[in-house]
């Protein structure tokens, strides 16, 4: 079985940011997880170049808690206990 091109990158990002998981399959999908018994805000940023994405493109997300700014993907998601959210974007 061959590994999808983005699978190793997604695993590496997940290791660095265990509460955010990113996949790329023609679109950019960002999943945020709260692995806790209490509500919390999951937040962080990563340079688009670290994701293999072109920082010159505009990535338009379908959820307000994920966006790109100054060449970075920025995530700030308020989640209930054991909650999860997903946002996706396409680049223009």
Order of alpha helices (4+ residues) and beta strands (2+ residues): alpha-beta-beta-beta-beta-beta-beta-beta
